[in-house]
Amino acid sequence: MKKLLKLFNPNFLWGGSSGKGPKHRHMFNYSRLWRSAVMLTALSAILPLLAISWLDYNITLKAVKSETLSRTSRTVSNTKRTISAFLEERKSVLDFIVHDNHYTDLINPERLAVILENLRKSFGGISDIGVINANGQQVAYIGPYELEGKNYRDQAWFKEVVERGIYISEVFLGFRNDPHLVIAISYEFPDGTFYILRTSIDTDRLNEQLSNLELGAQGHAFIINTAGILQTPSHHHEETFEKIAIPVPEYSPTTEAFEYHDPYGESYIIGYAYIPGTPFILMIAKNKNEIMKSWNKTRFEILIFLSIGIIIVMIGVIGFATFFVNNIYIADQRRIKTLHQVEYANKLASIGRLAAGVAHEINNPLAIINEKSGLIKDIFQFSDQYARDDKLIGLVDSIHNSVARCGAITKQLLSFARHMDFSLQPVNLKKVIEEVIGFLGREAEYRNIKISINVSDDIPQFESDRGKLQQIFLNLVNNSFAAMSDGGNLTISAVPIKDKRIRISIEDTGCGISEKDLKQIFEPFFSTRTKVGGTGLGLSITYSLVQEIGGTIDVSSTINVGTRFIITLPLNPEKIKEKINAITPR
């Protein structure tokens, strides 16, 4: 979990730039570089994916709509043929009757009753039949009503059948108060006179033709007239003989389909066809949402997979960008650390050269002072007066002792000023520690700091880099002095441990280090004393020096109690060389 959080919130993201020192500015703005890498890589990977998805969505949607409209048109065309055949069959029967029977037979009630009975047996749904002469008078009628003798001369349908020879009415209630339609056909005699055979057909059989269509739960077929009045029942619209909400489509000799949105927000695919020779318009309405349900489900699944794909791509992009920028960050940090170490080493080298020069310059007058004071003492020895003056001889001896002390100090300066390249040489650990403390003894006395050195006699002389050891102890002791503001104890101890190693402990009673800061104590440029001149390089360089001589360093601390640094060094020079080779870049 921590690694995942690290992936999305790396250390460098909010740091802006590398380097905290004033002289070595950052090479990159890491947060901006990381965000740019994430954005550009993500856009390069996701934009084509989104573009393809968008294109596929539109093409598929267009194809599905086109297929739906085409399928609806085919259904309407097939149903139109069925309805046309239904009506054409009945027209053909009436035409056959008028041509197969003489007028005198048709006006015979018995013969007309037989014809009606045969029609009912063959087709069903025929309620009555009648013969009307050229004057519009119904001269023969078989049916449930008293319509014989009724005159239709002024009826619109009568005029139409006279004009066209055939007539199919709209659906109406009539005397029976039951939806039905009328088919009438005329027969013209050679002398120009004519008669009309008229029959009434109920719409049950017609409704069956529409209800048997497999249109799904949300699809329905119905017939309207040219005024938009329903001629057959519709489960999802108004009742029969009511005007539908869908606008009456324009006349077209072919089957058409279109998309319609009703006032309630529902969308429909409407197919329609005008039935030739009738006042009827066949319409099939399908709920678009129901039709598109399976496609919408597929689209939703595709969106889920697309979202998962984008998330996976983003995780990969962020991981790649983090890895890429983090490597740059680490390289830049190493570069700056190396530059600081080089600068620090140059300063040490300059100080070393200065110390060596000062030591040489001081040694010359010290030699003269030592020689002259010896000469003075020798002269005093030849004079009984001065030879018995203990005070005077004591002053000369004091001059000798001071010259010897100054000589020892200049020798130590020369020792510290030696070349700092790695070189193994026999080392007496206690003597090295005492030499370092010798430099800082006056400061310890001035600040009332008590120094205790406890080096076990079991530690033999071993091979290591003397100069690096001195610098390690000097840095750690200086760090302990800085932690003790007024008085305190500094304890340096060393004991042998197993596997031919020694453990050196440097413990002070200073202010201590917080647990949060302990995690960063060896990082370059990290310092808790930046306001008082700390550079954050001392412990980082110390850590590197310890590794260079094959050792390890650990730290433990308690606030207001003190801090302990523990250094573990190998006594075997071969192990030292192996560890040095392992950490030395090739």
N, C-alpha and C positions, 0 to 999 in steps of 0.2 A: 504493500500500500504506500509506503514511504517513497519507494522508487517511482511509483505512478505519479504521486504528488510532485516529486522532484522533476518528473518529465514535463509537467505543465507549469511548474514554478521554479525554474533553475535559479541558482544563486546569482548568476550574472544579470538576470532579467531586469532587476530594479537597481542594479549597481551603476548603470550608465556606462562607466568606463573603468578600465583597469588602472591600477597604480594610485597610491595615496601619497606618495612622495611629491614634493613640490617641483622636482627637476625633471622627472620622467613622466611625461603626460601619456595618456592612453593612445593606443594605435587605432582602436575601434570603439564606436558606440554600440555596445553589445545588445542592449535592449532594442534599439532601432534595427540593428542588423538581424536579430532574431525575428522581430515582427515582420521585417521585409521578406526574409526567407520563408517564413510561414505563409505570408499572404501570397507571394508570387508562386510558390510551389503549389499551394492549395488552389489558386486560380487556374494554374496550368493543368492541374489534375481534375478539378471539379467542373470547370466551365464546359469542357467538351462533354463530360458526362451529363450535365444539365441540358446542354444543347441537344444531344442525341435523345435524351428522355423527352424533352419538349417536342422535338420533331416527331418522335415516335407516337407521342400522345396525340398530336394533332392529326397525323396521318391515320392512326388507328380510329380516332373519333370520327373523322370524315368517312372512313371506310365503313364503320359500324352504322353511321347514319344513312349512308348511301345504300348499304345492304338492307337496312330496315325499311327504307322508302321503297326499294325495289321489291322486297318481299311483300310489303303491303300492297303494292301495285299488282303483283301477280295474284294475290289473294282476291283483290277486288275484281280483277279480270275474270278469274275462274268463277267467282260468285255471280258476276254479271252474266256470264254464259248460262249458268244454272237458272237464274231468274228469267232470262230471256227465253230459255228452252221451256220453262214452266208455262209462261204466257203464250209462247208460240205454239206449244202443243195444244192448248185449249182453243186458240184461234183456228188452228188447222182442223180440229174436230168440228167446229162450227161451220167452217168452209166446206168440209166433207158432207155435213148434214144437209146444207142448202143445195149442194149439187147432187146429192144422192136421193133426195126426196122431192116429190112434186109439191108444189105450193098447197094443193088441195089436201095432200096427206098431212102436211105440217099444221094446217089449221084444224085438223081433226083431233079433238081432245084425247081420244084413246091412243092414236098414233103418237102424239106429242108426249103423253104420259110414259109410253114405252121408251121413247128416246131419252127422256129425263132419267128414267130408272137405269137405263144402260150407261148413261154418263156418270151417274153416281157410283155405279158398281165399278166402272173403269177408272175413274179419276178421283171421285170423292170431292166433297167440299162444294158441290153445285147445288144451290138451294132452289132455284126455279128456272123456268124457260118460257119465253113468250115470242109471238109472231106479231109484227107491227107492219101495217100496210103503208102505202106511199103517202097517205094522208096523216100519218102519225097516230092512227087508231090501232090499239092493241086488239087484234081480232082473235087471238088465241093465247091462253095463259095456263100454265100448270105450276102451282106453287102454293105456299101457305097463305097468300093474301088474295083479296078480291080486287084484282087489277085488270080483269078483262073489260074492255071498252074504254080504258083510260087513254087519253090523247096526249102524245108527247111532241106534237108538232112544234111547239114553241120552246122546247128544251134545247139547250146548247149542244148536248151530246147528239141529239137527233140530227141537227144541222151538220155536225161534224161527220157523222157516219154517212150522211147523204153525200157530203163533199168528198170524203176520203175513201169510203167503202168499208171502213173498219174503225172501231172505236174501243179504246180501253180507258175506263174511267179511273179517277183517283179513288182512294179508299174512303168510304163514307159510312154513316150509320143507317140512314134510310128508315123505313117503317119498322124494321126488325130491331132497331137500336143495337145493332151488332156490326162491327166493322166488316165490310165486304166491298168488292169491286164488281164492275159490270163490263162484260165484253159483248159487243154488238157487231154484226157483220151483215152487209146488204147483198141482195141478189137481184140482178137486173134482168128483166125479161127482154125478148127481142123487140117488143113494141116500145121499149123505153120505160115501162113501168117497173117498179121494184117492190121488194118487201125486205124487212129487217128481222133477223133472228137474234134475239137478245137473251143472255143468261147472266145470273148473279153467282159469283164465286166468293165464298168466305175466305178470310186471310190466314186461317189456321195452318193450311198446308204451306203457304208462303212463309209464315213465321218459322215453321219447322226448318225450312231450307236455310234460314239465317241462323237459327239457334244451334244447328248441328255443326257450324263452322268451329274449328279448333283455333281460337284466338287468344287463349290464355285467360287468366283471372281478370285482367284489367282491359281486355279487348272486347269489343261488341260491334255488331253489324246492324244496320237499320236502313230503312228507305224513307226518303222525304220527297215531297213534290217540289216544283220549281219555286214555290213561295216559302219553302223552309218548314213546312208543316209535316210532322211525323206521320208516316203511313203505317208503320209497324212499331211494336213496343221497343223501348230501349232501356236497358237496366240502369244506365248511368246518366240519362238525360230526362227530359220532360215526358209526360204521358202522351199516348197517341192522340193526334189531332191538335197538339200544342206546338208552338213554334220553337225550334231548337235555338240554343245560344250560339252555335257555330254559324258563321256567315255562310250563306248559300254560295257555293263555288261557281265560278264562271263556266259557261258551257265549253266543253272540249269533246271532240269526237273520240279521243283516246282516254285511257285511264290515267289519272293523275294522282300525285301524292304530295303532301306538304306538311309542314310543322305548324301547330297551332297552340297558342298559350291562352288559356281561359282567364277570366277576371279573378279567379281564386288562386292563381299561381300554378295551376297544373299545366303540364305540357303534354300534347297529344300528337301522334303521327296520324294524319287523316288521309285516307285514300278514297277516291270517289270515281264514279263513272255514270254518265247519262245512259239510261236504257232506251235504245231506239224504239220509236213508235209508241212510247208510253210517256206519261207525265212524271215518271219516277226517276229519282237520283239515288243510286246505291252508294252508301257510305259505310266505311269501316274505320272506327276510331280505336287506337291503341295507346295506352298510357305510356308515355316515353320513359318515365322513371322505372316502370315495371320492366320495360323492354331492356333498358340499360342497366338493370340491377346486376346481372352477372358480369357485365363489362365493368361497372363501377367497383364491384368486389375485386375483380382482377386488377383494376387500376389502383385500388387501395393497397393490395398486396405488393404491387410494383413500387408504390410510394414508400412502403415500409422497407422493402429491400433497398431502394434507392437511398433512403435515410440511413440505413445501417451501413451501406457502402460508403456514403459520405463520411459517417462517423469513423469508419475504419481508415478511410483515406486521411482524415484529419489527424487521427492518432499517429498514423505513419508519418505524415508531414511534420507534425510537431516533434515526434521522436527524431526524425532525420535532422530537422532544423536545430533542435537542442544539441544533438550529437555533434553536428557540424560547427555550430557557434561555440559550443563548450570546448571543442578541441582548439579553436582559435583563441578562446579565452585562456585556456591552460598554457598554450604556447606563448601568449602575450605576457601572462603572469611570470612564466619562467624567464622570458626575455628581460622583463623589468627587474626580477629578482637577481638575475645574473649581472645586469648593469649596476645594480646597487652594490652587489658583492664585489664587483670589479672596482667600483668607486671606493668602497670601504677598504678593499685590499690596497688600492693605490694610496689612500690616506695613511693606512698603516705602514705601507712601504716608505712613504714620505716621512712619517714620524720616525720610522726606524732609521732612515738615512740621517735625519736630523739628530736623533739620539746618538747614533754612532759618531757623527761629527762632533757633537757636544762632548761626548765621552772622551774622544781623542784630544780635543782642545783642553778639556779639564785635566786629563792625565798629565799633560806636559807641565803646567804650573804645579800640580800636586807632586810630581817627581822632584821639581826644584825645591818646593817647600820641605818635602821629606829629606832631601839631601842637605839643605841648609840647617834644618832643625837637628839633624844628626851631627852635623859639623859643630853646631853650637853646643850640643851636649858633650861632644868629645873635648871641646875647648874647656868647658866647665870642669871636666874631670881632671884637667891638669892644674887647676887652681883649687887649693884647699878651701879657700873662702867660699867658692861657689859649689864645690863638691859636697860641702856639709850643709848647704842650703836646700833642705828637702822641698820647700815650696817652689823654688825656682826649677829644680829638677822635675818636680811634678807637673809644672806648666809645660816644660819641654815634652814630657811623656804624653801629656794631653794633646799637644800638637801632633805627635806621632800617631796617637789613636784616631784622631779626627781625620788625618790623612788616610789612614788605613780604611776607615769607614767609607770615606768618599771613594776610595779605590774600589771597594766592594760594590758600591752603588753603580759606578761606571761600568764594572764588569757585568752587572746584571742588565744594564741598559744595552750593552753590546750583545748579550745573550738574546734579549728580546728583539734586537734589530737584525738578527740573522735571517737568511733567505727562508721564505715560508713554504717552499715546495715540500711535498711529502717526502720524508726520509726516515727510515727506521734507524734507531740508535738506542743503546742501553739507557734506561731511565730509572732513576730512584724517585719513586712517587712522593715520598715524604719531603725530599729535598726540593722537588718541583713546587709542591704546595707552599713550602716555607719561603721559596724565592718570590712567589706571587704575593704572599702575605707581607713580605718584606717591603714591597712597594706601597702597600696600603696600610702599613702599621701606624704611621703618624695620623692618618685620617681616622683610624679606629680609635686611637687614644683621644683625639680631639672630640670625637662624637660619643665618647664613653661607650664604645661597642667592645664587648668581651669576645675574643676569638679563641676557640678551643680546637686543637688539632689532635686527632686520635687515629693514627695510622698503625695498623697491626704489624708487629715485627715478623709475622709469617708471610708477609708479601715480599716476594723476591724482586730483585732487579729484573725488569723485563724490557723488551724492545717495543718502542712506539715512537711517535713523532713528538719530540720534546716541545717544539714551538707551538704546535696545535694544542697540546695539553695546557701549556701556560695560558694561551688565549682563552681556552674553555674555562679554566678556573678563574681567570681575571674577569670574564664576562659575568659568570655566575656570582662571584663575590661582589662585584659592583652592583648587580641586580639586588642582592640581599641588603647591601648598604642603603640603596635607594628606598627599600621597603621599611627600613628602621629609621624613623625621624629623629628620635632622641633616646639614645641608649638601646641596649638589646644584647642578645647573645647570638653568635654565629658559631656553629659546630660543624667541623669538617672531619669526617671519619671514613676509614677505608678498611675493608676486611676481605679476605679471600673467600670465594664460594666454589661450588663444585664445577666440573667441566673446565678447569683451569681458567677461571675468570675471577675478576675482582669487582666488588661493588663499592662505589664511592658515594657518600651521602653528604650533601651540603644543605644544612637546615638552619633557618633563621627564625627569629621571633618577631617578624615584622607584621605589616597590616594584612597580609594574606591576599589571595586571589579568589574572586567569585567563581562559582561552578560554571557559569555561562562563559566567562573569559578563559577558563582553563582549556576549553575545547579549541580555542584559537591562539593559544599562547605562543605556539611555534610557527604561526603563519607569518609570512613577510609583511612588514609594515603595520602589524597590529601592535598597539601599545596602549597601556592604561595611563601613560604619563605624557601624552602628546602635548598637554598644556604646559608642561615643565621641561620640554626639550627632548622627550623620548622620540626615537626614530622608528621603533618597531622592528629593528634589524638585529639587535643583540642576541636575543634568544633564537631567532631564525638561523643566524650564522652559527651560533653554538650548536644547534641541532645538526646542521650540515657538517660541522667539524667533527662532532662525535661519530657520525656515520662514516666520515672519511677515514677515521682511525679504527673502524670496525666495531664500534660500540653502539649502545642504545641509551636513551635518556628518557626518564619518566618524571612526572611532577605530581605532587599532591599538596593541597593547601586548604586551610580553614581561615575564614575571615576573622581578623583580630587575634589570631593564635599564631600563625606562621606558615611558612612554605618550605617544602623539602624537595630538592632535586636529587634523583638517584641515577648515577651513571654506572653502567656495566661495561667493563672493558675486558677483552680477551688477553691472556698472557702468551698465547701461541702466535707468533708472527705469521705463520702460514695461513691461519684463519683470518688474520687481519688482511693479508693480501687478497684472499679469496673474496672477502666482503667488499674490499675496495674495488676489485675488478668487477663485482656484481653491480655496484652503484655508479661506476664510472662510465659515462656515455662514450660510445665508440664512433 
